[in-house]
């Protein structure tokens, strides 16, 4: 699957399946994004052995600039990781990657999507809220380097490509 531009007329952005040949680029992104990065073996296992896993990359002008992954189990999608090269942050690539994951999850009949995000990662929290995710829980001490809580966010129902948040009942 190649999803181009999600409404952006520029052909420079392509979201596609991650392949083994992408691992060197993905590891550069991973190491520049997380204090405790996944190993090559972890990604290899996800791509080769995990039948629930779906991993995508975002190419910008032919260069892998972001990646994202999720597990699809029954009717739920659980985002495992999303990362963008530092020099490409703030340009909508994280949003495009999430749009690709949401679209793929919907294609596979997922009805809802969940993810964890560090309490301190306000930029990501704002993106997820923009995409219709709401915080429904906390995993205390989820991250270890540094020790930090994770906010559990859900998008339910899942509607591919939609940016409108789920309806919230009025307090009136």
C-alpha positions in Angstrom: 0.0 0.0 0.0 1.3 3.4 -0.8 -0.7 6.3 0.5 0.3 9.5 -1.1 -0.3 12.8 0.6 -3.6 12.3 2.4 -5.0 15.5 0.8 -1.7 17.2 0.1 -1.1 17.7 -3.6 2.7 17.3 -3.3 3.9 13.9 -4.6 7.0 14.1 -2.3 5.4 12.2 0.6 4.6 8.5 0.4 3.5 6.2 3.2 4.2 2.6 2.4 4.9 -0.8 4.0 8.2 -1.1 5.9 10.5 -3.7 4.3 13.7 -5.4 5.7 15.7 -3.1 3.4 14.4 -0.1 5.4 15.8 -1.2 8.7 19.0 0.8 8.6 17.0 4.0 8.0 14.5 3.0 10.7 17.2 2.4 13.2 18.6 5.9 12.6 15.2 7.3 13.3 14.7 5.1 16.3 18.1 6.0 17.9 17.5 9.7 17.4 14.0 9.5 18.9 14.1 7.3 22.0 16.5 7.0 25.0 16.1 3.3 25.0 15.7 2.4 21.3 14.5 -0.9 19.9 17.2 -3.2 18.5 17.5 -4.4 14.9 16.5 -7.8 16.2 13.3 -6.3 17.7 12.3 -4.8 14.4 13.3 -7.9 12.5 11.1 -10.0 14.8 8.2 -7.6 14.3 8.5 -7.7 10.5 9.1 -11.4 10.1 7.6 -13.3 13.0 4.7 -11.2 14.4 1.6 -11.9 12.4 -0.3 -9.1 14.2 2.3 -6.4 13.3 1.9 -3.8 10.6 4.8 -1.3 10.1 4.9 1.6 7.7 7.5 4.1 6.6 7.0 7.6 5.3 9.3 8.6 2.5 9.9 12.3 1.7 11.6 12.8 -1.7 12.7 9.2 -1.6 14.2 9.3 1.9 12.7 7.4 4.9 11.9 10.2 7.2 9.4 8.5 9.6 8.0 5.2 10.6 5.2 3.8 12.6 3.9 0.4 13.7 0.9 -1.2 15.3 -0.5 -4.6 16.3 -3.9 -5.5 14.9 -5.6 -7.9 17.3 -9.3 -8.8 16.7 -11.0 -5.4 16.2 -8.3 -3.3 17.9 -5.2 -1.6 16.7 -2.5 -0.9 19.3 0.2 1.6 18.1 3.6 0.3 19.2 5.7 3.2 18.0 5.8 6.3 15.8 8.9 8.4 15.2 10.1 11.1 12.8 13.7 12.1 12.1 14.5 15.2 14.1 15.2 17.4 11.0 11.7 16.6 9.7 9.7 17.2 12.9 7.1 20.0 12.9 6.2 19.5 9.2 3.2 17.2 9.5 5.1 13.9 9.0 3.9 12.5 12.3 0.4 13.3 11.4 0.8 11.7 7.9 2.2 8.6 9.5 -0.7 8.4 12.0 -3.1 8.9 9.1 -1.4 5.9 7.3 -1.7 3.7 10.4 -5.4 4.7 10.9 -6.2 4.0 7.2 -4.4 0.6 7.4 -6.2 -0.3 10.6 -9.6 0.6 9.1 -8.8 -1.5 6.0 -8.1 -4.4 8.4 -11.5 -3.9 10.1 -10.2 -2.4 13.3 -12.9 -0.6 15.2 -10.8 1.3 17.6 -7.1 2.3 18.2 -5.0 2.8 21.3 -1.6 4.0 22.1 0.6 5.1 25.1 2.4 8.4 25.1 4.8 9.8 27.7 3.2 12.3 30.1 5.9 14.8 29.1 5.4 14.5 25.3 2.8 17.3 25.0 3.5 17.7 21.2 2.5 14.1 20.6 -0.5 14.3 22.9 -1.7 17.4 21.0 -1.3 15.5 17.7 -3.2 12.5 19.0 -6.0 14.7 20.3 -6.2 16.5 16.9 -6.7 13.0 15.4 -9.6 12.2 17.7 -7.8 10.3 20.5 -8.9 10.9 24.1 -7.0 10.0 27.3 -8.7 7.2 29.2 -6.0 6.0 31.6 -2.5 6.1 32.9 0.2 3.4 33.1 2.3 4.4 36.1 6.1 4.1 35.6 5.6 2.7 32.1 8.7 4.3 30.7 12.1 3.5 32.3 14.6 5.9 30.9 13.6 8.3 32.4 11.0 6.7 34.7 7.7 8.3 33.5 4.0 7.6 33.3 2.3 6.9 30.0 -1.1 8.3 29.2 -3.3 5.7 27.5 -5.2 7.3 24.7 -8.0 5.7 22.6 -9.8 6.6 19.3 -13.1 4.9 19.4 -14.7 4.5 16.9 -11.9 4.4 14.4 -12.8 6.2 11.1 -9.9 6.1 8.5 -8.6 9.5 7.5 -11.0 11.5 9.6 -9.7 14.2 11.8 -12.9 14.9 13.7 -12.9 13.9 17.3 -15.5 11.6 18.7 -18.6 13.3 19.8 -18.5 14.3 23.5 -21.8 14.7 25.3 -22.6 18.3 26.3 -22.4 19.1 30.0 -25.6 21.2 29.7 
